[in-house]
Amino acid sequence: MNQITQFFSNLKADFDRLNQSVDDLVKTYKAIVHFLDLISNLFPIDLVLVLLLSLPLLYVINTLSPSTPRTNYTISVLFISGLRSFLSHTISESWEIFAVTKTALILLLPAYILAVFKFGFSLFRKYRIKKKALSPGHLESSFISLQKAYHDLSAEIYSELGKNEGKSFVDGQKFLTKIQDLETSIAGLKTLINKPEDTPHSSE
């Protein structure tokens, strides 16, 4: 009798453990579904899929050409986006150009926004330097600007001559920017020299 009671007791314990395991599995499944819903609300599922599928392709391309990571990333995203559009057209006869383009732009924007900021800052810096060279406040700043422009041009010429090993032919187009900087500094010095000075009023 005790053995029968023990058997049913063990059977009930096993059933309770199985029931607890099923409950834990259901809770885990619900947690995963909730997490995926949260991710899909924050990031569209197609964006996540395109990104995840682009990473293996990016790894392969980076192995072949490691010196151009941003270009490789662009190629990967555009290729997967094009493949997604093709599959969409095959299944639903719709290319979904707008959705595909929006996803690709969202993925590519972070890779290029820093380069855009650097380019904009570089243009702004060149503008400030040119403005300062054209309108120097005093002779010292004008002379420093002129000296820097001359040294930059000299360094560029010597570097090109070293690459060509003293050959007579040199591509002069490479020097135009430095020459223009030198001309700007000279124009600023001329402006400063020709600026009329304020003469003190003579006392009566």
C-alpha positions as CSV (number, residue, x, y, z in Angstrom):
1,M,0.0,0.0,0.0
2,N,2.8,2.3,0.9
3,Q,4.5,1.5,-2.4
4,I,1.4,2.4,-4.4
5,T,1.0,5.7,-2.4
6,Q,4.7,6.5,-3.1
7,F,4.2,5.7,-6.8
8,F,1.3,8.1,-7.1
9,S,3.1,10.7,-5.0
10,N,6.2,10.5,-7.3
11,L,3.9,10.7,-10.3
12,K,2.2,13.8,-9.0
13,A,5.6,15.4,-8.3
14,D,6.8,14.6,-11.8
15,F,3.6,16.1,-13.2
16,D,4.0,19.2,-11.1
17,R,7.5,19.6,-12.3
18,L,6.4,19.2,-15.9
19,N,3.6,21.7,-15.4
20,Q,6.1,24.1,-13.9
21,S,8.5,23.6,-16.9
22,V,5.6,24.3,-19.3
23,D,4.7,27.4,-17.4
24,D,8.3,28.6,-17.5
25,L,8.4,27.9,-21.2
26,V,5.2,29.9,-21.8
27,K,6.5,32.8,-19.7
28,T,9.8,32.8,-21.7
29,Y,7.9,32.7,-25.0
30,K,5.7,35.6,-23.9
31,A,8.8,37.6,-22.8
32,I,10.5,37.0,-26.2
33,V,7.3,38.0,-28.0
34,H,7.1,41.2,-25.8
35,F,10.7,42.0,-26.5
36,L,10.3,41.5,-30.2
37,D,7.2,43.7,-30.2
38,L,9.2,46.4,-28.3
39,I,12.0,46.2,-30.8
40,S,9.6,46.3,-33.8
41,N,8.0,49.4,-32.3
42,L,11.4,51.1,-31.8
43,F,12.9,49.8,-35.0
44,P,10.9,48.5,-38.0
45,I,11.5,44.7,-38.5
46,D,12.5,45.2,-42.1
47,L,15.3,47.6,-41.0
48,V,16.6,45.0,-38.5
49,L,16.4,42.2,-41.1
50,V,18.3,44.3,-43.7
51,L,20.9,45.2,-41.2
52,L,21.4,41.6,-40.0
53,L,21.6,40.3,-43.5
54,S,24.0,43.0,-44.5
55,L,26.5,42.2,-41.8
56,P,27.7,38.8,-43.3
57,L,28.1,40.3,-46.7
58,L,29.9,43.3,-45.2
59,Y,32.3,40.9,-43.5
60,V,33.1,39.2,-46.8
61,I,33.6,42.5,-48.7
62,N,35.8,43.9,-45.8
63,T,38.0,40.8,-46.1
64,L,38.5,41.5,-49.8
65,S,38.9,45.3,-49.4
66,P,39.5,46.4,-45.8
67,S,40.6,49.9,-46.8
68,T,37.1,51.1,-47.7
69,P,34.8,50.1,-44.9
70,R,32.2,52.8,-45.5
71,T,31.9,52.0,-49.2
72,N,31.7,48.3,-48.4
73,Y,28.9,49.0,-45.9
74,T,27.1,51.0,-48.5
75,I,27.4,48.2,-51.1
76,S,26.2,45.6,-48.6
77,V,23.1,47.6,-47.6
78,L,22.2,48.5,-51.2
79,F,22.6,44.9,-52.3
80,I,20.4,43.5,-49.6
81,S,17.9,46.3,-50.1
82,G,17.8,45.5,-53.8
83,L,17.4,41.8,-53.1
84,R,14.6,42.6,-50.7
85,S,12.8,44.7,-53.3
86,F,13.2,41.9,-55.9
87,L,11.8,39.3,-53.5
88,S,8.9,41.6,-52.6
89,H,8.1,42.0,-56.3
90,T,8.3,38.2,-56.8
91,I,5.9,37.5,-54.0
92,S,3.5,40.4,-54.0
93,E,4.3,42.0,-57.4
94,S,5.2,45.2,-55.7
95,W,8.7,46.6,-55.7
96,E,8.1,48.7,-52.5
97,I,10.5,51.3,-53.7
98,F,9.6,53.8,-51.0
99,A,9.9,51.4,-48.0
100,V,13.2,49.9,-49.3
101,T,14.7,53.4,-50.0
102,K,13.6,54.7,-46.5
103,T,15.2,51.7,-44.8
104,A,18.4,52.0,-46.8
105,L,18.7,55.7,-46.0
106,I,18.1,55.1,-42.3
107,L,20.9,52.6,-42.3
108,L,23.3,54.6,-44.4
109,L,22.7,58.0,-42.8
110,P,24.8,57.3,-39.6
111,A,27.8,56.2,-41.8
112,Y,27.8,59.5,-43.8
113,I,26.6,62.1,-41.3
114,L,30.0,62.4,-39.7
115,A,31.7,62.8,-43.1
116,V,29.2,65.5,-44.0
117,F,29.9,67.3,-40.7
118,K,33.6,67.1,-41.4
119,F,33.2,68.4,-44.9
120,G,31.1,71.3,-43.7
121,F,33.5,72.1,-41.0
122,S,36.4,72.0,-43.5
123,L,34.6,74.4,-45.8
124,F,33.8,76.8,-42.9
125,R,37.4,76.7,-41.8
126,K,38.7,77.4,-45.3
127,Y,36.2,80.3,-45.5
128,R,37.4,81.7,-42.2
129,I,41.1,81.4,-43.2
130,K,40.5,83.1,-46.5
131,K,38.5,85.9,-44.9
132,K,41.2,86.4,-42.4
133,A,43.9,86.4,-45.1
134,L,42.0,88.9,-47.2
135,S,41.2,91.3,-44.3
136,P,44.1,91.0,-41.8
137,G,43.8,93.0,-38.6
138,H,47.5,94.0,-38.5
139,L,50.8,93.4,-40.2
140,E,51.9,90.5,-38.0
141,S,48.8,88.3,-38.8
142,S,49.1,89.2,-42.5
143,F,52.8,88.2,-42.5
144,I,52.0,84.9,-40.7
145,S,49.3,84.1,-43.2
146,L,51.6,85.0,-46.1
147,Q,54.5,82.9,-44.7
148,K,52.2,79.9,-44.1
149,A,50.8,80.0,-47.6
150,Y,54.3,80.2,-49.1
151,H,55.6,77.3,-47.0
152,D,52.5,75.2,-47.9
153,L,53.1,75.8,-51.6
154,S,56.8,75.1,-51.2
155,A,56.2,71.8,-49.4
156,E,53.7,70.8,-52.1
157,I,56.2,71.5,-54.9
158,Y,59.1,69.7,-53.2
159,S,56.9,66.7,-52.5
160,E,55.8,66.5,-56.1
161,L,59.4,66.9,-57.3
162,G,60.5,64.1,-55.0
163,K,57.8,61.8,-56.4
164,N,58.8,62.6,-60.0
165,E,62.6,62.2,-59.2
166,G,63.5,65.5,-60.7
167,K,61.6,65.0,-64.0
168,S,60.8,68.1,-65.8
169,F,57.1,67.4,-66.2
170,V,54.9,68.2,-63.2
171,D,51.2,68.4,-63.1
172,G,50.7,72.1,-62.2
173,Q,47.0,71.7,-61.5
174,K,47.9,70.2,-58.1
175,F,49.4,73.5,-57.0
176,L,46.5,75.8,-58.0
177,T,44.8,75.7,-54.5
178,K,48.1,76.5,-52.7
179,I,48.8,79.3,-55.3
180,Q,45.4,80.8,-54.8
181,D,46.0,80.7,-51.0
182,L,49.3,82.6,-51.6
183,E,47.6,85.1,-53.9
184,T,44.9,85.6,-51.2
185,S,47.5,86.3,-48.6
186,I,49.3,88.8,-50.9
187,A,46.0,90.5,-51.7
188,G,45.3,90.8,-47.9
189,L,48.8,92.3,-47.3
190,K,48.3,94.8,-50.1
191,T,44.9,95.8,-48.7
192,L,46.5,96.3,-45.3
193,I,49.3,98.4,-46.7
194,N,47.0,100.5,-48.8
195,K,44.5,101.1,-46.0
196,P,44.5,104.8,-45.2
197,E,45.6,105.5,-41.6
198,D,43.7,107.7,-39.3
199,T,45.6,110.9,-39.0
200,P,45.4,112.7,-35.6
201,H,43.6,116.0,-35.6
202,S,46.0,119.0,-35.3
203,S,45.5,121.1,-32.2
204,E,44.4,124.6,-32.8
